[in-house]
Amino acid sequence: MRRTRIKICGITREQDLAAAVAAGADALGFVFYAPSPRHVTPQRAAQLTVHLPAFVTKVGLFVNESPETVRAVLVQVPLDLLQFHGDEDAAYCSQFGKAWIKAARMKPGFDLLEYASAFAAAQGVSGLLLDADVAGYGGGGKTFDWSLIPRSLPLPVILSGGLHPGNIAQAVRAVRPWAVDVSSGVEAARGIKDVQKINEFIGGVRDADAGSSL
């Protein structure tokens, strides 16, 4: 059975981290972008990551941050993967000696193949995260037209933007991404996760994966 990887982003509390791990999340995201309601300080992220078991990937999200700030976070937090959501180019993303993914803001007329080609050969690149193009950074809980995604891209696709328990199975069946990324879609309030929604979301991914093997 093909298995879609799952990232739960915007972790701010120990109980949410534990719920995501227990449900089977492959990766957890920690937001180092101050305007976000899910922002955590490096000190807080370090406290949270202490509780993560082996083989759960620790992801740090940054937006147009200075290289010095990213490096300062890496000194304090044992991140496995960096996620860049701003206007960072390939040279910027590659300078930290870590695997990384780059977000693309999807809208009609956006040439994702051209965008992907600018990053595909860069050192450390691990995938493209496809999100909705909205004001600010991050999808804001909005979906985009999945038919805009080309059939073939030079990097693994991480699908994001407006995913929730009600549409995740459909999304996985339609796009067949390498991974999915959710934040607001499994929340009770901004920055506060909902255990039932986490379990339903991951269950929806697994159901879609199981269906693809029939």
C-alpha positions, 0 to 999 in steps of 0.5 A: 500500500502506498503511504502518504506522509502526514505533517501536523503543523503549528504545535504549541502544547505538549498535549497536542504533540502527544496526540499527534504522535499517538495518532501516527503523524510522521512530522510535527511543525513548529512555527518561528514566524512571530505574526502567526498565532501558532508562533513558538519561541526557540526556547518553547520549541526546545521544551516541546521537542524533548518529548518527541520519540525517534522517527518523528520529524521535527520541522521548523517553519520560517518566513523571510527570516535572517540567516542569523536568526535561523542559525540561532534557532538551530543552536537551540532546537534539534530540527530535522527539516526546515520549511521556508514560506516566504520569498527565499531563493534556493541559495538562501534555503541551502545554506544551513546544512539541513534538509528543507522544503519550499512553499509555493503559493498556488493560483491560476496562472502560476507556473509551478513547473518553472518555480520548481525548476528554480529549486530542483537542483539545490542542495538539501531540497526535499520537496515543494509544499503547495499552499493557497495564495492568500494575504499574508503567509500560509494558506489561512485555511483556504484550499486551492484548485488542485487541478493546477498541479502538473502531473509531473514535477521534479520534486515531491509534492506536500499538499497543504491549504485548507485540508481538514477531516472532511476533505482529506480523503478526496484530496489524497485521491485527487492529488496523490501527494507524497505528503499532506500538511495540516494546521488549522484544519485540526484545531479547536482554536488558533494554536490549540489542536483538537484530538478528535480532528487529528485522529479523523484527519489521519484516518482519512489519509489512511482510508484514501491510501488503502483505497488506492491499493484495491 
